Amino acid sequence: MTMQHRMTVGLLFAASQGETCSRCSTDPRNHFTDNVGTGFEAGIFSQWPESLGLAALRSANLVEKFANIARQEYLAVGLRLALHPQVDLATEHRWARINAAFGEDADLTSELVSAYIRGYIRGFQGGAIFGPQSVSTMTEHFLGVDYRRMGKIHIRVYPGNQFEYHLKPFTAAIAAGASQMMPYYGMQVGTLYEEIGFAFNRALITGLLREDLGIQGIICTDRELVTQKVIMGQLMPARAWGLEHLSRSARIQRIMEAGYDQLGGESCPELLRKNSSWASEEIVGNEEFCKLGAEVQRRSYTLLTNTDNCLPLRPNLHQTAKIYLEGIPTETVQTYGHQVVEDPTDADIALLRLKTPYEPRLGGFESLFHVGSLEFNEEEKAHQAEIVDAVPTVIVDIYADRPPVVPEVIQRASADFCPMEAPLTLSWTSFSGKGRLPFGLPSSMEAIQQSMSDTPYDTCDPLFRFGHGLRYSA
């Protein structure tokens, strides 16, 4: 039988911030993240919470507003393809890219990705009918990903038999009119499918994704499936898992036979830069968009604890407090008239901005992705304990790009925040956070290790469960 294939070869990553490829596509660029492997910080674009922050607010309407505004900004500078949304479910807490997902709940993720792509009126794709004012979306990464490896090979396993659960968000994206889909480059293990990389698996790509789920748009591969590359000084082998023995030509043939329409990351065309126009000046980063983006960032904060109602700060303390800072620029609080001290023993309040712990990885490119242990080492725990013992009121702000394992922080601090995004401004007296956790916070690494990586709400005795979030009136 003769097979007909549709194939376009193109590079889909921007080379650097502000540049786009010849197909006018981009990774996310309306957030705080600045990781050249997955996205860019907002710059002149309006800045919003990452997907976790949007998930914390549980508002499909707000997600649609974000997508509508980002769509207008993209169009104004000539961007027509969004290499997102990412709807992998965060059931494996050690995975490096949870911050760009919507959490571990399949139903919530499905609701939000539908608003993201189409919305009731306007999403990225401009509503139910795709037209000149639409931005195409490429939903990632089909069938989800996993933290595990066998040597260099990324594998996807389902110890809790949750294969169908992980399909839900992708089914919702297709129902919302997803115009493009990117399968992962990993390899299924322990399922009915052949144990080779997704990109080469016809049963998964043509059989499941195209025929069973019914996607009508473009199916594009993940990166570096054919040719090894050096990225930021690190050799990245071709991810032809299960078919490493094949030649480059044979790998491309297998990808075509699997049913792909586009091959990502395998050519290097010169990048085009769109000339600024009146439209870009009027639309991109305008005051209204930026104001709303900043407000939504503040609202996405999730208040975990508030011992003895220490927040909001009492007016007299707010005006006279001596403040010790770590991880927060001095000018942020000096704007409000506070005195900043160098020694925590001189302070009335300590404001600590922490980041979710991780294990450093070797290599210039892979070092950008945070994986592994989610708890602080003993030296850092001791340092934090010294501050808590010295300062009457300690307010901790944890950037949760993954679920942090920090029982010692939760138990000892006066108040704990779990922001999904660093805010533009920081005022602890006018906190407007409305967030609720898009994933549970594990109580220990042992609990994570004993959980099933494909199963939601599965860690034993979590510090806080999915959906937790306190409120107070300023």
C-alpha positions in Angstrom: 0.0 0.0 0.0 1.3 3.4 -0.9 1.5 5.9 2.0 0.9 9.6 1.5 2.8 11.9 3.9 2.6 15.6 4.7 5.9 16.9 6.0 7.3 20.4 6.6 10.7 20.8 8.1 11.1 23.9 10.3 12.9 25.3 13.3 10.3 26.3 15.9 12.4 27.8 18.7 13.3 31.5 18.8 17.0 31.9 18.8 17.0 34.6 21.5 14.6 36.9 23.1 13.0 39.3 20.7 13.7 37.1 17.6 11.4 34.7 16.0 11.8 32.0 13.4 10.8 32.2 9.8 7.5 30.6 10.7 6.7 33.4 13.2 6.3 31.2 16.2 7.3 31.6 19.8 7.5 29.8 23.1 5.6 31.6 26.0 6.7 35.2 26.5 4.0 36.8 28.8 5.4 35.4 32.1 8.3 35.7 34.5 10.2 32.7 33.3 13.4 33.3 31.4 14.5 29.9 30.3 15.7 29.9 26.7 14.8 26.2 26.4 11.1 26.8 27.1 10.2 30.5 27.2 11.2 34.2 27.7 10.4 36.7 30.3 7.8 39.2 29.3 10.0 42.2 28.5 7.7 44.8 26.8 4.8 42.3 26.6 2.2 42.3 29.4 3.3 40.0 32.3 1.0 37.4 33.8 1.2 34.4 36.1 2.5 31.2 34.6 0.0 28.5 34.0 0.3 27.3 37.6 -0.7 30.7 38.8 -3.7 30.8 36.5 -4.7 27.3 37.7 -4.5 28.5 41.3 -7.2 31.1 40.5 -9.6 28.4 39.0 -11.0 30.9 36.5 -11.6 29.9 32.9 -12.8 33.4 32.3 -9.5 34.9 33.5 -7.5 32.4 31.4 -9.5 33.4 28.3 -8.8 37.1 29.1 -5.1 36.3 29.3 -5.2 34.4 26.0 -7.1 37.1 24.3 -4.6 39.8 25.3 -1.6 37.7 24.6 -3.1 36.9 21.2 -3.4 40.6 20.4 0.2 41.2 21.4 1.5 38.3 19.3 -0.4 39.5 16.2 0.9 43.0 16.7 4.5 41.8 16.2 3.8 39.2 13.6 3.7 36.1 15.8 1.1 33.6 14.4 2.0 30.4 16.2 2.1 29.9 20.0 4.2 26.9 21.1 1.9 26.3 24.0 -0.3 25.6 26.0 1.3 22.8 28.0 -1.2 20.4 29.5 1.0 17.6 31.0 -0.5 16.7 34.3 1.8 17.3 37.3 1.4 13.9 38.9 5.2 13.4 39.0 6.3 16.1 41.4 10.0 15.8 40.4 9.5 16.7 36.8 11.3 19.9 35.6 8.5 21.7 33.8 5.5 21.7 36.1 5.5 25.5 36.3 4.2 25.7 32.7 1.4 23.2 33.3 -2.0 23.7 35.0 -1.4 21.3 37.9 -2.3 17.7 38.6 -6.1 17.7 38.2 -7.2 16.5 34.7 -10.7 18.1 34.9 -9.4 21.6 35.9 -6.6 21.4 33.2 -9.2 20.4 30.6 -11.5 23.4 31.5 -8.6 25.9 31.5 -7.0 24.6 28.2 -10.4 24.9 26.5 -10.6 28.6 27.6 -6.9 29.1 26.6 -7.4 27.9 23.1 -10.9 29.0 22.1 -12.8 30.4 25.1 -16.4 31.4 24.9 -15.6 34.5 23.0 -11.9 34.9 22.4 -8.9 32.7 23.3 -5.6 32.4 21.5 -7.4 31.1 18.4 -9.9 33.9 18.4 -13.1 31.9 19.2 -14.9 29.1 17.5 -13.9 30.1 13.9 -10.2 30.3 13.1 -9.5 33.4 11.0 -7.1 36.3 10.3 -7.1 37.4 14.0 -6.3 34.0 15.3 -3.0 32.7 16.7 -2.5 29.0 16.2 -1.8 27.0 19.3 0.5 23.9 19.6 -0.7 21.9 22.6 2.2 20.0 24.4 3.2 17.3 25.1 0.9 14.6 23.9 0.4 11.7 26.4 2.4 13.6 29.1 5.9 13.2 30.3 7.6 11.5 33.3 10.7 12.2 35.4 12.1 8.8 34.9 15.0 7.7 32.7 16.6 4.5 31.6 20.1 5.7 30.9 19.7 8.7 28.6 16.2 7.6 27.5 13.2 9.4 28.8 10.4 6.9 29.5 6.7 7.2 30.2 5.2 4.7 32.6 1.8 4.3 34.3 2.2 2.4 37.6 -1.2 3.5 38.7 -2.9 2.5 35.3 -3.8 6.2 34.7 -3.2 6.2 31.0 -6.8 7.4 30.2 -6.6 10.1 33.0 -3.6 11.7 31.2 -5.5 11.7 27.9 -8.3 14.0 29.2 -6.6 17.4 28.7 -5.5 16.5 25.2 -9.0 15.4 24.3 -10.3 18.7 25.7 -7.8 20.6 23.7 -8.8 18.9 20.5 -12.5 19.5 21.2 -11.7 23.2 21.7 -10.2 23.2 18.2 -6.5 22.8 18.9 -4.9 23.6 15.6 -1.6 21.9 16.3 -0.3 19.2 18.7 3.3 18.3 19.8 3.8 14.7 21.1 6.6 14.1 23.5 9.9 12.5 22.5 9.8 9.9 25.3 9.1 6.2 25.0 6.1 4.4 26.3 6.9 1.5 28.6 4.5 -1.1 30.0 1.6 -0.3 27.6 0.2 -2.1 24.6 2.2 0.2 22.3 5.6 -0.6 20.8 8.4 0.6 23.0 10.0 3.2 20.8 9.9 7.0 20.9 6.5 8.7 20.4 7.8 10.3 17.3 8.3 7.0 15.5 5.2 5.2 16.7 2.5 5.1 14.1 0.0 3.4 16.4 0.2 6.4 18.8 0.4 9.2 16.2 -1.9 8.1 13.4 -3.9 5.5 15.3 -4.6 7.2 18.6 -4.0 10.9 18.1 -5.2 11.3 14.5 -7.9 8.6 14.0 -9.2 7.9 17.5 -9.0 11.4 19.1 -9.7 13.1 15.8 -7.2 16.0 15.7 -7.7 17.8 12.4 -4.6 20.1 12.6 -0.9 19.8 12.3 1.1 17.2 14.3 4.7 18.4 15.0 7.6 16.5 16.5 9.5 17.5 19.6 13.1 18.6 19.1 16.3 16.9 18.0 14.8 13.6 17.0 17.1 13.1 14.0 20.4 15.0 14.5 22.5 15.5 17.6 23.3 19.0 18.5 25.5 21.1 20.8 23.4 23.5 22.9 25.1 25.9 25.2 28.2 23.8 25.2 26.3 20.6 25.9 26.1 17.7 23.5 22.5 16.7 23.1 22.2 13.3 21.4 19.4 12.7 19.0 16.3 11.4 20.8 15.6 8.5 18.6 14.7 6.3 21.5 14.5 2.6 20.5 15.8 3.4 17.0 19.2 4.8 17.7 20.7 2.3 15.3 19.0 3.9 12.4 20.6 6.4 10.0 19.3 10.0 10.0 17.5 9.3 6.7 15.8 6.2 8.1 14.7 8.1 11.2 13.0 10.7 9.1 11.3 8.0 7.1 9.9 6.4 10.3 8.7 9.8 11.5 6.9 10.3 8.2 5.4 6.9 8.4 4.2 7.6 11.9 2.0 10.4 10.5 3.6 13.7 11.4 3.1 16.9 9.4 6.1 18.8 10.7 9.6 18.1 11.9 10.7 20.5 14.7 14.2 21.7 15.4 16.0 20.0 12.5 16.9 23.0 10.3 18.3 26.5 11.0 16.7 29.1 8.7 17.7 32.7 9.1 15.5 34.4 11.7 13.2 37.2 10.6 12.5 40.2 12.6 9.2 42.0 12.0 9.5 45.8 11.6 7.7 47.8 14.3 4.5 49.4 13.3 1.8 51.6 14.7 -0.1 48.4 15.7 2.7 47.0 17.8 3.3 50.3 19.5 -0.4 50.6 20.3 -1.0 47.1 21.4 2.1 45.4 22.8 2.6 46.1 26.5 0.1 48.9 26.6 -0.8 50.3 30.1 -4.2 48.5 30.3 -2.7 45.1 29.4 0.2 45.5 31.8 -2.0 46.7 34.6 -4.3 43.7 34.3 -1.4 41.3 34.0 0.2 42.6 37.2 -3.1 42.4 39.0 -3.6 38.8 38.1 -0.1 38.0 39.2 -0.9 39.4 42.7 -4.2 37.5 42.8 -2.5 34.2 41.9 -0.6 34.2 45.2 -1.6 31.4 47.4 -1.6 32.0 51.2 -0.7 28.8 52.9 -0.5 29.8 56.6 -1.2 32.9 58.6 -0.2 32.3 62.2 -2.1 34.4 64.8 -3.4 36.5 61.9 -0.1 38.3 61.5 -1.2 39.4 58.0 -2.2 42.0 57.1 0.5 43.8 59.1 -0.9 46.1 61.8 -0.7 49.8 60.7 1.7 50.8 63.4 4.0 47.9 62.6 3.7 48.7 58.9 5.0 52.2 59.4 7.8 51.6 61.9 9.0 48.0 61.3 12.6 47.2 60.7 12.8 44.6 58.0 15.4 42.0 57.1 15.3 40.7 53.5 16.6 37.7 51.6 15.8 37.2 47.9 13.9 40.5 47.7 15.3 43.7 46.3 15.8 46.4 49.0 14.1 49.0 46.9 10.9 46.9 46.8 10.2 47.6 50.5 11.9 51.0 50.8 9.2 52.2 48.4 6.8 51.8 51.3 9.0 53.6 53.8 10.4 50.7 55.7 13.9 50.6 57.2 15.9 47.7 55.9 18.5 46.1 58.3 21.5 43.9 57.5 21.3 41.8 60.6 18.2 39.7 61.3 18.7 40.2 65.1 17.9 43.9 64.5 14.7 43.2 62.6 11.0 43.2 63.6 10.0 41.4 60.4 11.9 39.1 58.0 10.7 38.7 54.4 12.3 35.6 52.7 11.8 34.8 49.1 12.8 31.2 48.5 12.8 29.0 45.4 11.7 25.4 45.3 14.8 23.2 45.9 16.3 21.1 43.2 19.4 19.1 42.3 21.7 20.8 39.8 22.2 19.1 36.5 25.4 19.1 34.4 25.5 20.7 31.0 24.7 24.3 29.9 21.3 23.5 28.6 20.0 20.9 31.0 21.1 23.0 34.0 18.3 25.3 33.1 15.7 22.7 34.2 15.1 22.0 37.8 14.6 18.3 38.7 15.2 15.9 41.6 14.9 16.5 45.3 12.4 19.1 46.4 13.7 19.6 50.0 16.4 22.0 51.3 19.7 20.6 52.4 20.6 20.7 56.1 22.8 23.8 55.8 19.9 25.8 54.3 17.5 24.5 56.9 19.8 25.6 59.7 20.2 29.1 58.1 16.4 29.5 57.9 16.0 28.3 61.5 18.5 30.9 62.7 16.4 33.7 61.1 13.1 32.3 62.5 14.7 32.2 66.0 16.0 35.8 65.8 13.0 37.6 64.2 9.5 37.9 65.8 7.6 37.8 62.5 8.9 35.8 59.5 7.0 35.9 56.2 8.1 33.3 53.6 7.4 33.5 49.9 8.2 30.3 48.0 8.4 30.3 44.2 6.8 27.0 43.5 7.9 26.0 40.0 7.4 22.5 41.4 5.7 21.4 44.7 8.3 22.2 47.4 8.8 19.8 50.3 9.3 22.3 53.1 7.5 21.1 56.3 10.1 23.0 58.4 9.2 26.3 56.7 5.5 25.7 57.0 5.7 24.9 60.7 8.0 27.7 61.8 7.2 30.7 59.7 4.6 33.3 60.7 3.0 33.3 57.3 3.8 31.4 54.1 3.0 32.3 50.5 3.2 30.0 47.5 3.5 32.3 44.4 3.5 30.7 41.0 5.2 33.8 39.7 7.4 36.6 41.0 5.3 39.7 41.3 6.1 43.1 39.8 5.7 44.7 43.2 5.5 43.4 46.7 3.3 44.9 49.4 2.6 42.6 52.4 0.0 45.0 53.8 -2.3 45.0 50.7 -2.1 41.3 49.8 -4.8 40.4 47.3 -4.0 36.8 46.7 -6.9 34.6 45.7 -5.0 31.5 44.7 -5.6 27.9 45.6 -3.0 25.2 45.2 -3.0 23.5 41.7 -1.2 20.5 43.3 -0.8 19.1 46.7 2.3 20.0 48.8 4.1 16.8 49.8 5.2 16.3 53.4 8.4 14.4 52.5 10.5 13.1 49.6 9.7 9.6 50.9 6.1 10.3 50.3 6.8 11.3 46.7 9.1 8.3 46.1 6.3 6.0 47.3 3.6 7.6 45.2 2.6 6.5 41.7 3.9 9.0 39.2 0.8 9.0 37.0 -1.8 9.3 39.8 -3.1 12.6 41.1 -3.5 13.4 44.9 -1.3 10.3 45.6 1.3 11.5 48.1 0.7 10.3 51.7 -0.2 12.9 54.3 0.5 16.0 52.3 1.2 19.3 54.0 -1.6 20.8 52.0 -4.0 19.2 49.6 -5.0 20.3 46.1 -7.2 23.4 46.4 -5.9 24.8 49.7 -5.6 28.6 50.0 -6.4 31.0 52.8 -8.0 34.5 52.6 -7.9 37.7 54.5 -9.2 41.2 54.1 -6.6 43.9 53.9 
